[in-house]
Amino acid sequence: MGVPRRQPRRKHIPQRTCVGCRETLAKKALIRIVRTEGGVFIDPSGKLAGRGAYLHYQKSCWEKGLKGALERALKVKLTEDDKKRLEEFALTIPDE
């Protein structure tokens, strides 16, 4: 009888919910939008300081998010500059 072998630890994968469709996925599969003192921005690194919300890389989720889900999740009223910035990014997303 030998010493029992330890199973390798499985790495924890953070889960986040898309505010557009409410689906839960791995954090890296979603795009983070962050509220900072300077406004609302897309956070490609996922590490900027500020309140964050997540969306799929899908037009339908971005449309729902821009209609109000993002404002509720970020607890802020989007300015015209914020909306314009996010809408410009949404235009780069291919149709489903």
C-alpha positions in Angstrom: 0.0 0.0 0.0 1.5 3.3 -1.1 0.6 6.8 -0.5 -2.6 7.8 -2.4 -1.8 10.2 -5.3 -3.4 13.6 -5.3 -5.5 14.6 -8.2 -4.2 17.8 -10.0 -6.2 20.9 -8.9 -8.6 22.1 -11.6 -8.2 25.8 -12.3 -11.2 27.9 -11.3 -12.8 29.6 -14.3 -14.6 32.9 -13.4 -18.2 33.0 -14.7 -20.0 36.2 -15.8 -23.5 36.9 -17.1 -24.3 38.7 -20.3 -26.6 41.6 -19.5 -28.2 41.3 -23.0 -29.4 37.6 -23.0 -28.7 36.7 -19.3 -26.5 33.7 -20.3 -23.7 32.7 -18.0 -20.3 32.0 -19.6 -16.6 32.1 -18.9 -15.4 35.6 -18.3 -13.0 35.5 -21.2 -15.9 34.6 -23.6 -17.6 38.0 -23.0 -16.7 41.6 -23.6 -16.4 43.8 -20.5 -17.8 47.3 -20.4 -16.6 49.4 -17.5 -17.9 52.6 -15.8 -15.1 54.9 -14.8 -15.0 58.5 -13.7 -14.3 59.5 -17.3 -17.3 57.7 -18.7 -18.2 54.2 -20.0 -15.7 52.3 -22.0 -15.0 48.9 -23.5 -12.4 47.1 -21.4 -10.4 44.7 -23.6 -8.1 43.7 -20.8 -11.0 43.1 -18.4 -8.9 44.7 -15.6 -9.7 48.4 -15.6 -10.9 49.7 -12.2 -14.6 50.5 -12.1 -18.0 48.9 -12.2 -18.2 46.4 -15.0 -20.9 44.6 -17.1 -20.5 42.0 -19.7 -22.0 41.4 -23.2 -21.6 38.7 -25.8 -19.9 39.5 -29.1 -23.3 39.4 -30.8 -25.5 42.2 -32.3 -28.6 41.0 -30.5 -27.0 41.3 -27.0 -25.5 44.7 -27.8 -28.9 46.0 -29.0 -30.6 44.9 -25.8 -27.7 46.2 -23.7 -27.9 49.7 -25.4 -31.6 49.8 -24.9 -31.2 50.0 -21.1 -29.7 46.8 -19.7 -26.2 48.3 -19.6 -27.4 51.4 -17.8 -29.1 49.3 -15.1 -26.1 47.0 -14.7 -23.6 49.9 -14.5 -26.0 52.0 -12.4 -25.4 55.1 -14.6 -27.2 57.1 -17.3 -25.2 56.8 -20.5 -24.1 60.1 -22.0 -24.3 60.8 -25.7 -20.5 60.2 -26.0 -20.8 56.9 -24.2 -23.7 55.7 -26.4 -21.8 56.8 -29.6 -18.6 55.0 -28.5 -20.5 51.8 -27.7 -22.7 52.0 -30.9 -19.5 52.4 -33.0 -18.1 49.2 -31.5 -21.4 47.4 -32.0 -21.2 48.2 -35.7 -18.0 46.2 -35.9 -19.8 43.0 -34.8 -20.7 40.7 -37.7 -24.4 39.7 -38.1 -25.3 36.3 -36.6 
